[in-house]
């Protein structure tokens, strides 16, 4: 009898410990799931999207699993450069560049004012997100990555993606997917520390060789300009010296890669200054960071290329230039 009681006690303890183990495993699995979700959630980088549009992009960018706010921001930037009055030669209209036929079937009244207006970003941005998610649903059973197939559908149509069994073999469509994926990195808040630039040291070396040259508005360093530069001409030439083609204008260079925080800056990062710290379209100056809180820049007419501190009231942020990021910029594609 004592032996049976003892066995019962042992079995009871064993079951209790097993239950505890299952609870522990379940707790850690749930925590891991939450951690994965936290890692996968995409927030917008500070200042990457004009403040007037940031809340709605963040909200509607999470409409479906295939979409995220940075991806939606990349599409809007690619389509219109945040211009709500943009109109293309193909009759695409507004900040999201809907053609009338697509707007008629996918335009939504995002702000609830009783009218779906293609020229109103409060309607057009939700409509772009809804259209993306509709496309993702159309191609959900197509092999490959659903987000890539969604982007390919946006460019070539869902039928083409279904027929091809993935991204169609069209150069334009393949480039579109690559471009939006690359641009999205410049709109996403970095998670963890960013990888250093592979070209930074040589780009800085080029900039150092220009120290002491007099500033020239519109200067690109050409022989007929006496080798002189303005601010964005200097950063453009510094990265051109290592084979990275940046756009000519400072605020276009802003999206050439991800945005490190102030405490993550590394030599070679581009540092930017704006009239409105909530709107990257107002960027008016750029330099190349060299460390210790200093940059090399071509400051203004009458000045010389020199070292300047970056900590100023109009400092909006920085960009870690990448080859793919620079190549994805609309101005780079048009050049």
Secondary structure, DSSP 8 states (H G I E B T S, - for coil): -HHHHHHHHHHHHHHHHHHHHHHHHHHHHHHHHHHHHHHH---B-TTTS-HHHHHHHHHHTTSSTT--HHHHHHHHHHHHTT-TT-B-TT--BTTTTB-HHHHHHH---TT-SS---TT-HHHHHHHHHHHHHHHHHHTTTSSS-HHHHHHHHHHH-HHHHHHHTSS-S-HHHHHHHHHHHHHHHHHB---S-----SSHHHHHHHHHHTTT-B--TT-B--GGGTT-B-HHHHHHHHHHTTT----SSHHHHTTSEE---GGG--TT-EEEEESSTT-GGGEEEEEEEEETTEEEE--STT-BSEEEE---TTEEEEEEE-HHHHHHSHHHHH-
